[in-house]
Amino acid sequence: MKEVQSMKGRHNQNRMSVEYKMQFTVEQEKRDYETCGFEVPNLTTTKSFEYFKNWDKDVRFLSAIDLVVCKSPKCK
């Protein structure tokens, strides 16, 4: 019986930990957006889109992907 109860507690702790991490990430991304912004791949041009689509996730070629900064219009 104690084992079952301890397992339930662990599950709740893991779930809370995951929820906390998700909430923390969302808040951090909101702060980034409202202050300095964050970079995302520029998928508005055919060349950039095709390169990104075929990219093999090798970090060495990350600099070849065109990026744009997304930030709040309130930022200057």
GROMACS elastic network, one bead per residue, 0.5 to 0.9 nm:
[ bonds ]
;  ai    aj funct       b0    kb
    1     4     6  0.52786   500
    1     5     6  0.64398   500
    1     6     6  0.87153   500
    2     5     6  0.51241   500
    2     6     6  0.60683   500
    2     7     6  0.85330   500
    3     6     6  0.51068   500
    3     7     6  0.61275   500
    3     8     6  0.86754   500
    4     7     6  0.51157   500
    4     8     6  0.63360   500
    4     9     6  0.88036   500
    5     8     6  0.51092   500
    5     9     6  0.63916   500
    5    10     6  0.88050   500
    6     9     6  0.50847   500
    6    10     6  0.63213   500
    6    11     6  0.87103   500
    7    10     6  0.50969   500
    7    11     6  0.62206   500
    7    12     6  0.87099   500
    8    11     6  0.51341   500
    8    12     6  0.63310   500
    8    13     6  0.86871   500
    9    12     6  0.51745   500
    9    13     6  0.62010   500
    9    14     6  0.86568   500
   10    13     6  0.50004   500
   10    14     6  0.61203   500
   10    15     6  0.85064   500
   11    14     6  0.51470   500
   11    15     6  0.61207   500
   11    16     6  0.85557   500
   12    15     6  0.50312   500
   12    16     6  0.60304   500
   12    17     6  0.84183   500
   13    16     6  0.50998   500
   13    17     6  0.60204   500
   13    18     6  0.86037   500
   14    18     6  0.61878   500
   14    19     6  0.85891   500
   15    18     6  0.51290   500
   15    19     6  0.61419   500
   15    20     6  0.84862   500
   16    19     6  0.50153   500
   16    20     6  0.59295   500
   16    21     6  0.84940   500
   17    20     6  0.50428   500
   17    21     6  0.61544   500
   17    22     6  0.86028   500
   18    21     6  0.51325   500
   18    22     6  0.61971   500
   18    23     6  0.86036   500
   19    22     6  0.50920   500
   19    23     6  0.60905   500
   19    24     6  0.84940   500
   20    23     6  0.50838   500
   20    24     6  0.59891   500
   20    25     6  0.85025   500
   21    24     6  0.50429   500
   21    25     6  0.60710   500
   21    26     6  0.86138   500
   22    25     6  0.51270   500
   22    26     6  0.62285   500
   22    27     6  0.86662   500
   23    26     6  0.51958   500
   23    27     6  0.62252   500
   23    28     6  0.85922   500
   24    27     6  0.51987   500
   24    28     6  0.60992   500
   24    29     6  0.86198   500
   25    28     6  0.50757   500
   25    29     6  0.61208   500
   25    30     6  0.85785   500
   26    29     6  0.51770   500
   26    30     6  0.61863   500
   26    31     6  0.86965   500
   27    30     6  0.50938   500
   27    31     6  0.62789   500
   27    32     6  0.86841   500
   28    31     6  0.51194   500
   28    32     6  0.62347   500
   28    33     6  0.86585   500
   29    33     6  0.60999   500
   29    34     6  0.85717   500
   29    37     6  0.86376   500
   29    38     6  0.81709   500
   30    33     6  0.50719   500
   30    34     6  0.61330   500
   30    35     6  0.85849   500
   30    37     6  0.89381   500
   31    34     6  0.51439   500
   31    35     6  0.60513   500
   31    36     6  0.83373   500
   31    37     6  0.82648   500
   32    35     6  0.52580   500
   32    36     6  0.56849   500
   32    37     6  0.50009   500
   32    38     6  0.62997   500
   32    71     6  0.76886   500
   33    36     6  0.64146   500
   33    38     6  0.62787   500
   33    70     6  0.67422   500
   33    72     6  0.57526   500
   33    75     6  0.89061   500
   34    37     6  0.64497   500
   34    71     6  0.61353   500
   34    72     6  0.51050   500
   34    73     6  0.84031   500
   34    74     6  0.75219   500
   34    75     6  0.67971   500
   35    71     6  0.71629   500
   35    72     6  0.73926   500
   35    74     6  0.87509   500
   35    75     6  0.63578   500
   35    76     6  0.89560   500
   36    69     6  0.87333   500
   36    70     6  0.87414   500
   36    71     6  0.66441   500
   36    72     6  0.85723   500
   36    75     6  0.74291   500
   36    76     6  0.87954   500
   37    69     6  0.60545   500
   37    70     6  0.52760   500
   37    72     6  0.71049   500
   37    75     6  0.84426   500
   38    68     6  0.81836   500
   38    69     6  0.53602   500
   38    70     6  0.54435   500
   38    71     6  0.66361   500
   39    42     6  0.89159   500
   39    67     6  0.59700   500
   39    68     6  0.54467   500
   39    70     6  0.61954   500
   39    71     6  0.88971   500
   40    43     6  0.87641   500
   40    66     6  0.85350   500
   40    67     6  0.54172   500
   40    68     6  0.56209   500
   40    69     6  0.64555   500
   40    70     6  0.72153   500
   41    44     6  0.89752   500
   41    48     6  0.79704   500
   41    49     6  0.83892   500
   41    52     6  0.76978   500
   41    65     6  0.66097   500
   41    66     6  0.59140   500
   41    68     6  0.62900   500
   41    69     6  0.88603   500
   42    45     6  0.71307   500
   42    48     6  0.64300   500
   42    49     6  0.73127   500
   42    52     6  0.88973   500
   42    65     6  0.77438   500
   42    66     6  0.55053   500
   42    68     6  0.55991   500
   42    69     6  0.89992   500
   43    46     6  0.73269   500
   43    47     6  0.84959   500
   43    48     6  0.57843   500
   43    50     6  0.85179   500
   43    52     6  0.78818   500
   43    66     6  0.82978   500
   43    67     6  0.85920   500
   44    47     6  0.88108   500
   44    48     6  0.73599   500
   44    49     6  0.69443   500
   45    48     6  0.54156   500
   45    49     6  0.60903   500
   45    50     6  0.86146   500
   46    49     6  0.51082   500
   46    50     6  0.60499   500
   46    51     6  0.85265   500
   47    50     6  0.53628   500
   47    51     6  0.62148   500
   47    52     6  0.86230   500
   48    51     6  0.51806   500
   48    52     6  0.60663   500
   48    53     6  0.84757   500
   48    65     6  0.65578   500
   48    66     6  0.63189   500
   49    52     6  0.51714   500
   49    53     6  0.60080   500
   49    54     6  0.86258   500
   49    65     6  0.89421   500
   50    53     6  0.50429   500
   50    54     6  0.61813   500
   50    55     6  0.84216   500
   51    54     6  0.52913   500
   51    55     6  0.58639   500
   51    64     6  0.84991   500
   51    65     6  0.71287   500
   52    55     6  0.50179   500
   52    56     6  0.86155   500
   52    65     6  0.66197   500
   52    66     6  0.88917   500
   53    56     6  0.85913   500
   54    57     6  0.89637   500
   55    58     6  0.74405   500
   55    61     6  0.79560   500
   55    62     6  0.85421   500
   55    65     6  0.88474   500
   56    59     6  0.88692   500
   56    61     6  0.86469   500
   57    60     6  0.86913   500
   57    61     6  0.78734   500
   57    62     6  0.76957   500
   58    61     6  0.58518   500
   58    62     6  0.69381   500
   59    62     6  0.51027   500
   59    63     6  0.80801   500
   60    63     6  0.71928   500
   60    64     6  0.86778   500
   61    64     6  0.54720   500
   61    65     6  0.74455   500
   62    65     6  0.56635   500
   62    66     6  0.88660   500
   63    66     6  0.75377   500
   63    67     6  0.88382   500
   71    74     6  0.82285   500
   71    75     6  0.68561   500
   72    75     6  0.55501   500
   72    76     6  0.87114   500
   73    76     6  0.75577   500
